Amino acid sequence: MSLSSTQSSDTTSRRRRPTELTLDSSGGLDGHEELHEQLMASNSCVPSPHLSSCPAVKCMPAHPCTSHHACEESWEKIQNKRTIKAENEVEANKLVNNYRFGFRKWKSHVTERPFEGRSDVVKELYSELNVVKPHSGPGQFVTFGNIVYVFLFGWWVSLAHLLIGTFMFITIIGIPYGKLCWTLCGYLLWPFGSTVHEIGKTLRRCCEQAPDCECTVDLDEDSSPVLLPSPTEISDPELLERPQRTPYWHRLSTYVWLLLGYPPLMVVHSLACFISWILVFTIPVAKLNAQTLSVLLLLPPEDVSISSSSQRQHHGYETRARLCCYHAANWYYYKYTVDGINVFAVNLLPLVIVALIIGYVDRENQWASSDIKFATAVGSIIPLSYYIGMGIASISAQSNFAVGAVVNATFGSITELTFYITALLRGHRANNPCLQEVVKAALTGTLLGCILFIPVISSALLFISVGGVFAPTLFSKAYGNLVCDSCTNSSSGLFVCHNCHYDLKNSTLFHSHVEPLVYSVSALLPVAYIIGLIFTLKTHSHIYNIHVGEGQVTDHHETVVHWSRWRSLVILIIATVLTSACADLTTEHIQPILSQPNISQYFIGVTVLAMVPEIPEIVNGIQFALQNNISLSLEVGSCIAVQVCMLQIPILVVFNAFCDVGFELLFSDLHLWASIFSVILVNYIFMDGKSDYFQGTALVVVYLILLALYFFAPSPAGC
């Protein structure tokens, strides 16, 4: 899927934005000037699809045009660039809203994708391990992942079946289940290539009731999930003389098995299933154990049959493949999703429960220290951010832009704001100014991260945002007083002073000049946000008037949305409440971290507290870039910068106006110059509208250098 913005035919618009970036069908970035040069150099009669109209292009073709066919093709390309290629209308609406002003980009699908249209790699991920595949021989299953399975899971799961099977033999009554356990013992030690079958009921009942009849079903064994024997195999006298069976629930051995044998194996398989699922890349092992526990161990033991990898074992009765595993690990399971949420975020969700229990129950730190509680609370914010992002994207995709904008503005920054507000409140109650500095460091760290680590598209909006945020700080430095501590008279008669800084909180200067400036900036930044909305919705809405063209929708099935509007709203509210609780625990247990003498408080704020809530956005940006969708990847950082500068900081200023927690929009020199340097650097690197891995590496290196600077910087004064 790709999205291409429409280019206005107004020459003044192109003059105003000479390096406007457009996204072609391959996801690449091109500038208008470069395209014009390529066009003039090619001497082609066919005009560039990036230009507004064919007749407007003047070229000297080597071969004159004899028809309008070339121009019609070019115009068709232009129309295609005004369409969005999506699988259905809901996904198209989500992608259109992704390009609206200030929307954060969400990578995952909000609708279920038809399984038959997926690639073979994806189909393999969601396989239920019941499809028999052709293979050349057992040697092909000797892989690194399968060998690791034996050492991590196979030996102890197999040993458990051996012991339980022996115990079933001792009970005498449970001998059939003892045989089943011993059979599965060898299979679970090395299950690769072998197939576990369930003998069906239809042909068995036929042959038991009428042993003289010939029971056959004419079906292709290779194309059917039910594996049937050939007619000649039905006439096996040993199978035709099979005695009448006692019903499953009328056997005493069934209850002995369910009371004595099944429970310990349930614990073993559940443990193996949990461990292999948490490791993600071994999810096939989790499916193997889940299928064994929920199906194989609850079947009548005589109905379970295992065929080796060398040849398929046939029976005189119909059989159904229940379990066939070929590989224990698959690298592509990082793509696996559960109800639209990435499997890594799903696996981290229990961390939220752990954080809440040890945080609010263990007040005396008897179970865990403050360091562990802090790390757990911070880590729990990651899955909650994923669920908040999915909820916002789902509502936005199923609603008009006005509703989507309100939801995005309300919940888009909720993760960061909950931490900032709880930190400011806790610092105010404890009379601890250090938490205020940590909040400022986190705000700066978010800007640095989205400018350098997740590069943004250089634009006037970025300069307006950063310039407005740091305007009060520059004003205070221009008119503030230089204050020094620990001044001593040296032997040469000169004074030597330490810790010299501007008195940014001078009462007269601050209350009479700086504070009104802060309120003015906080009012003007949202105004810029509103003007951007008017630009995209009203005056220049044709630029974003993108629709799903005919033939672009590949999904002709009924669209099934993962989360409905109401479900998304409920999940948003629950995730917001849980995020607030985890943020409260983070600020409660952050003080021992800040008290570490070897770690600067600036570094904690710039790294952990700034980047952890943005991990979903970082992952989205990386995935967009890997798919060669550079334009959308760059806009991820731009959306973060917009919401930090134009929404989060003004909200904190307004909150401080009603509840004085000591938050002042005055940043230290380190924050000021690091942010300004980053903006200038990014603007210089992306001046030509191009991006490559060398430029990206340079930005990451600069980001790491700034992190090192923060690591070795002394903590704020008084902390």
N, C-alpha and C positions, 0 to 999 in steps of 0.2 A: 504494500500500500504506500502511496505517496501522495502528497498534496502540493499543488502548484498554485502560486498566487497569480492573479490576473494583473497584467501590465496595462496601465492607463494609456490611452492614446493622446492624452493631453501632453503637449511638448513641454509646457511649463512644469508639469509634475515630474517629467523625466529630468528636466534641468535642475529641479530642486533636489532630486535624489539620484545623482549620476551613477552611484555604485550600488543601486538597489539590488538585492540578491534575489534570485529566482531558483526554484527547485525543479530540476527537470525530472523525467521519468525514472532516471537511475539514481536520483537522490543527490546529484552533484551540484556544486555551486558555480555560478557564472555571473559576471558583471556585464552590464549593457555595453560599456565601452569596448571590452574585450570581444564581445560578440560582434560588434560593429566592425572591428578590425578584421576578424576572421571572415566576415561576410564580404568585405571589400577585397580581401586577398584571394578569395575563392573564385571570383568571377562567375558565380553561379546565378542562374536565373531564378532559382527557388529562394525566396526570402527566408530569413531566420524566423522560426516559430516564436521567438521571444519578442519580436517586434509586433506593433499593434495591428498593422494591416499590410497586405501585400502590395497594393499600388504605391504606398509611401516609400518603398525601397527602390532606389535608383541604382542600377548596376549595369555593367557592360558585359553581357553574356558572350561567351565564345560561340554559342549556337543560339540564334534567335528563337524566341518562343513562338510556336505555331498554334498553341491553344492555351486555354486557361486551366488546363489540367493540373499543372504544377502549382499554380496559385490556389486552386481549390484544395489541393492536398495540404498546402501550408495553412490555409484558413482552418481546415479540419484539425490540424495540430494545435492551433491557437485555441479552438473550442475545447479540445481535450485538456488543455492546461487550466481551463476553468472548471474542470470536473474533478471529483475526488474518487479515487478507486478504493472501494470498500466492499466488504463481503455482504453488508446489509445496510439498511437505512440507519439503524441505531449506531453502528460503528462509524458510518459516515458523519452523523451528527456529532459524535464524540470528537472526530478528527477536525471537523470544522471549528468546533469550540476550542480545540487545542490552539488554534491560530488566533483566537480572539484575544483581546488586550488583557494581559495579566493572568491568563489561565495557565495552571501548571500542567505539564505534559504527563499523561498516564499511558504506559506502554502496554499493559495487559489488556486483553479483550474483555469487554463487558457483556458479551453475548457468547453463547455456546457455539462452537464451530463444528460443522458436520464432520463426523469421524471419517466418512468415506472419502472426503476431499483432502484429508491430511496426507502428509508425506509418509513414506514407509518408516522413517526414523521416528516420527511422532507416534505412529500406530504401534510401533514396538514398545514405546514407553507405557502406553495405556493398555497393553495386552494383559488379559487375565490368565495367562499361562495355561490355556486349554486348547491351543491350536497346534496340531502336529505339522511339522515342517520337514521337507526333504533335506537330507544331509548326506555327506559323502562317507562319513565314518566317525568312530569315536575319537579319533586323533584330533579332529578339529575342535573339540571341546576342552583341550588342555591349554587353557589361557591363564594369564596372570590373575585375573579376577576370580576365576573358578578355583584356582589353587589357594588364593587367599580365603575364599569361602570355607574351605576345609579346615583351616587353622582358626578362623574366627567363629564359625558357627557349626560346621558339619560334625566335628568330632563329639562335641558335648550334647548336641541334639540327638545324634545317633546313639550315644551312650545312654541317654535317658530312655530311649525306646528299648534298648537292650535290657536295661534293668527292669522296666515296667513289664516288658514281655516275659521275663523270667518270673516275676512276681505273679503274673496271670497264670502261668503254668503251675505254680505252687497251689493256687486256689482250685485247681482242677476244673471248676465250672467255667473259668475264664480262658480255657485253653485256646478256643478259636481266636480270641483277641490277642493272646500271647503270640500265636502264629502271625497275626497281622502286624504286631509291633516288631517282630523279628524281620518280617519282610520289609517294612518301612525303614528298619534300622540301616540296612545296606543301601536302600534308595536315598535316604537323607544324607548319608555320608558323601555320596557322589551322584546327585540327581540328574546330571546334565546329559541330555540325549535320550534318556529313558522316559517312558510314558506310563502314567497310572490311569487305568481304565475302570469304569464302573459298568458291571454287567447289567444290561437293561432288563426290564420286566416283561416286555411284550412277547418276545420270542421264547423267553423262559417259561412264561405261563402257557404259551401254545404247546410247547414240547412236553411240558409236565402233564397237561390235561389230555393231550392226544399224541402219545409217543410214536404212533405208527404213521402220522402225517409228516409231510415234508414241509418244513417251515422256512421259507426264504423270502427275502425282500430284495427286489431288483433296484439297487441304488449304487451309484459310483462311490466307492469307498474314499477316493482321494478328494472328491469335491464336497463331501458331506461331513458335518461335524460328528455325525453318528457313524462310527466305524463298524461295518457289518461284515460277517463272514461270507465266504462264497458258498454256493449250494452244496458242493462236495464236502465241505467241512461240517455241515449240519448233520450229516449221516454218521458222524463218529459215534460208535455204540456206547463208549464210556460216558459221553455227554447226554445221549438220549436216555440212558438208564438212570439219570439223576433222580434221587428220591425227593419226595414231597417235603417242602421246607416248612418249619414252624414260623409264623409271623414274627416280625422283629420285636414288637413290644410284648409278645407272649413268652419270651425266653428269659430264664433266670440269669443267663450269662450277660444279657444286655444291662440289667440293673447292677450286677457285680462290676461290670466295666465302667458304668457311669458313676458309681460311687467310689471305686478304688483305683481304677486305672486312668480314666480320663482326666480327673482334676490335676494330678501332678504334671501330666503332659500339657494341660492347658497353661499352667504356669510357665513351663519351659518354652513352649511355642510363642506365648505372649511376650516373654522377655526377648526372644530372638527377633520377633516381629518388631518390637519397639526399638531395639538397638539398630537393626538394619534400616528401619524407616528414618531414624534420626540421622544416620550417615548419608541419606539421600541417594547416593550413587549405588547403593545396594538395595534399592527398593524391590527388585525382583526377588530377593531373599525374603523380604517382608511378605510379598504376595504368596510365595511358596509356603511359608509357615501359616499364613492366614487360611489358605486353601486347605492345607492339611488339617488344621484345627477345626475349621467350620464344616468341612465336607467329608474328607477321607475317614477321619476317626469317628464319625457318626454314621457311617454306612455299615451294613451287615458285613462282617469280615469276609464271607465267601463271595461278595460282590466286588471286591477290590482285587485287581489284577495288574501286574507290572510287566511291561514288555521292554526288552533291552533295546539299546541303540543300534545293534547290528541288524536285527530283523524284528518285524512287528509280530507280536504274538496274537494269534487269532483264537477265537472261542466258537463254540457251537451256539452261542447266544449273542444277541446284539450287544455291542459295547460302546461306551461314550468316553472320549478322552476327558479326563478330569484335571490332570496336572501334567504338564510337560515343560520343563525349564531347560534352557540352553546356555544361558549366561547369567552369572550371579551379579554382575555389575555392568553399568552402562553410563558412560561419561555424560550423555545428553540429558540425564535426569535433572540437570539444573534448569531445564525448561518446563519441568513438570508442574502442573497447577492443580489445585484443589478448589473447586467452586470459584475459579477465576483468580485465586490468590497463589502466588509462587510458593512452592513447597518449603523453601527456607523460612519464609514468613510464617507459614503454618506451624512449622516445628518450633519456632521461637515463641509461639503464643502461650504455651504453658509457663514460660518464664514470667509472664505477667502475674499469674496466680502465685508462683513462688515468691515474687517480689512483694506482693501484697501481704502474704501470710507472714513472712519473716520480718516485714517492715512494721506491720501494725500489731502483730501478736507478740513478737519477741522484742518488747520495748527495752529490756535490760541487756540486750546483746548476748544472751546466753547461747543461742543457736548459731548465730553468725555475727561477725564483726561489722563495724560501720563501713569498712572498705568493701566487703562482700555485698552488703545491702546497697551501697551506692552503685557498684558495677551492675548488679541485678536490675535495679530500677532504671538505670540508663539503657541497658540492653533491652528491657521490656518496651521501651518507646519505639523500637524499630518495627516490630510486627504491628503495633497500634497505628503507626504512620502508614503502613501498607493498607490496613483496613480503612483508614480515613481517606486515603487516596482513591481506593476502589469505590467507596461510597460516593465521593464527590464526582468521580467520572461516571458512575452509573446514573446518578440523578441528572447530571449535565447532558448525558447522551439521550435521555428520555424526556427532556424538557426543552423549552425554548431558551434562548440565550439569557433573557432577563432572570429567569429562575436559576439557571446555571451560574450566572455571575454573582447572585446573592449567596448561593450556597458556597461557591468558591471563596468569596470574600469573607464569609462567616467562618468556614471550617478550614480554609486553605492554610492559614497560619496558626491554627489552634494549638498545634503541638508545641511550637516555639513560644507562643504567648503564655501558655499555661506555666511553662517553666520560668519565664521572665517575671511574671506577676507574682508567682509563689516565692521566688527568690527575693524579689524586692520587699514583699510583705515580711518574710522571715528575717531579712536583714534589718528592716526598720524596727521590728519588735525586739530583736536582740541587740539593737544599736551597733550593728556590724556593717560598716561601710564597704567592707571587702566584697560582699555579695553584689553590691551595685557595680563595682568595677568588673566583677565576673560577668555580669549581664552585658555590660558594654563590650567586653572582650568577645563574648559569644556573638553579639551583633556584628562586630567587625570580622570575626572569623567566618561568619556566614557570607559576608560580602566578599572576603578574600577567596573563599572556597568557590563561590559561583562565578567569580571573575577569572580566576586562574585555574583552579582544579576542574571546574565545569565552565569552560570559557563561554562568554556571552557574545552575542552579536554587537559589535560596536555601534552605538547610536547616540543621538542627542539625549534620549531618555535616560541612558545610563549616567551621563554627565549631570543631568538635572537632578537625578536621585542622589548621587553621591555628593554633588556640590551642595545641595540643600541640607543634607544631613550634617555635613561638617562646617557649614557656614557659621553657626554660633561659636564653634571652637576657634575658627580663624579670626572671628571678630574679637573674642576674648584675648587671644594672643596679641592682637594688634593694639588693644587698649588696656590690657591688664598690666599689673605690676610684677616685676621680676623679684622673687623672694628666694633667699638662700638660707640654708641651715648650716650650723657648725662652722662659722667663719673664724679663722685664726690669723694672727699677725705673724708672718714669717720673719726670718732673720734679715731679709733684704728690705723689710719695711712694707712689703706687699701683703694684702689680705688674700688668704686662700680659703675659698668657700666650697662647700659640698652640697649636693642635692638642690641645685638651683632650678627653679621652675616658676612659671607664671601663676600668679594668684588668680585662678579662674573663678574663684568663689568670693571675690571681693563684694561685700554686701551692697555698696552703692552702685558699682558697675553692673553687678548681676541683676539686681531687682529693677534698676532703672533702664537698662539697655539690653542685657543678654536675655533675660527672661521674656520680655516682649518679642525679641527676635525669634526665640525658640517657638513661641506660640504662632508667630507669623509663618515660619517655615512649616510647622506641623499642619497649618491650615492650607498652605499653598500646595504641598505635595499631594494630598488627596484631590485637590482641584485638578492637578495635572492628570491624575488617574481618571477623573470624570471626563476631562477633555478627550482623553484617549478613547473612552467608551463612546462618546459622541462621534468621534472620528470614524470608528469602525462600524457603528450602528446607523449613523445618519448621513453625514456629509460625504463620506467615502465608503459607503457600505458596498458599492459595486466591486470594490477590490476583494471583499470577502464573500461576495455572493457566489459561493461555490456550491454546486449541486451534484447529485449522483447522475451521471449521464447514462444514456441507454447502452445496455450491454456491459456496463461496468460492474454491476452487482453479480458476483459469482455464486452467491448462495440463493438458490431458488427454493429452499425449504423454508418452513415457518421459522421466524426469528425467535429464539428463546433467550431471554435475558437472564444472566446469572442472578442478579439482585433486582427486585422490583423497586419502585420509588419508596414505598413505605418501609420495605426491608432495609434499603440503603439508609433511610433516615434514622431508623431505630439503631442500626449498627453504628452510624455516625455519632449518635448521642451516647451510646454505651462506650464506644471507643474514646470519646472526648472525656467522659467521666473517669474512665480508667487512666487516661493520659494525665489528667489532673492529679489523680492519686499518686501515680508514679513520679510525676514532677515534684510533688510535695515530699516524697521520700528521698528524691535526689537531692533537693536543697537541704533536707534535714541531716543527711549523712555526708554532705560534701565538705563539711568543716575539717574533719581529719585529713582529707585529701589536700585541702588548701594549706593545712599546717605543716605539710612536708617541707623541710628546709631546702631540699634539692630541686624542687619543682616550682616554677613560677606560676602564680595564680593566673597571669595572663595566658600562659600556655594551656592550662586546663580549660579556660573559657573558649579560646580560639579553636581548639581541636575537638575535645570530647563533646562539650555542650553545644558547640556550633554545628558539627558535622553529623552527629548521630541522628538527629531528626531528619536530616537531609539525605540519608542513605537511600531511601526509595527513589528520590530524584536522581541521585548519582547513578544508581543502577539503570534507571530509565535512559539517562543520557548516554551511558556506555552502550546499552543495547541499540539505541538509535544509531550511534556511530558505527557499530559493528555491522549494521545493515546498510551502511553507506548513506544513511539519511542524515548528513552532516548538518543541514539547516535546522532540522527539528532538534538535533542533539545540542546545538548551540543555543537554541531558544529555551532549553530547560534552565540554563543558568540565568538567562535574561528574566524569566518569570520569577525566579527566586529573588533576584535583586530588586525587581519591581515591588514585590510584596513586602520585602524587608524595609525598603526605604519609604514606600508610599502608603503602607498600611500598618505594619508592625510598630515602627518607631512613632508615628503620630498617635497610635492607640496607647502606647506606653506614656506619652506626654499627657494625653487627656486623662489617663488613669491617675497619673501623679497629680494632676490639677485638682481632682476630686478627692483623692486619698493620698496625702503627702507622704510618700515613702522615700523621698530624697533622690529621686531619679532626675538628673540634670543632663541635658543633651550636650555635654562637654566631654570630649574624648582626649586622651593623652596624646603626646606627640607621636608615640609609636603607632597608635591606631591611625592617626591622621595621615602621616607620611606613607605608611604601608598601603593604605587604601588608594591614595592619590597616585602613587607610583604604579600600582596594579592597573588602575584605569588607563593611565597614559600608555603603559606597556601593551596592554591588550589592544588599544586603539591603533597603536603603531603596527603591531604584528598583523592585524586583520585589515589593514588599510586597503590592500589590494583585493579584498573580498575572497581570498583563497585560504585554504587550510591544508596542512599536511602533517605527517607524524613528527617531523622535526620541530615545527612550530609548537605543536602540542607538548612535545617533550620539554622544550624550553620553558613553557609556562609552568609545567609541573615542577621543574627544577627550581624556578623562582619561588613557587609556592613552598617548597620544602626549605628553601633558604630562609624565607620569612618565618616559617615554623621554628627553625633553629634559632633565629633571632629572638622569638618569643620565649623559647625554652631557656635561654641563658639570660634573659632580661630579669632584673630584680623585680620583686613583687611591688605592687603599689604602696605608696607611703602610708604608714599606719596599719598595714595588714601583716 
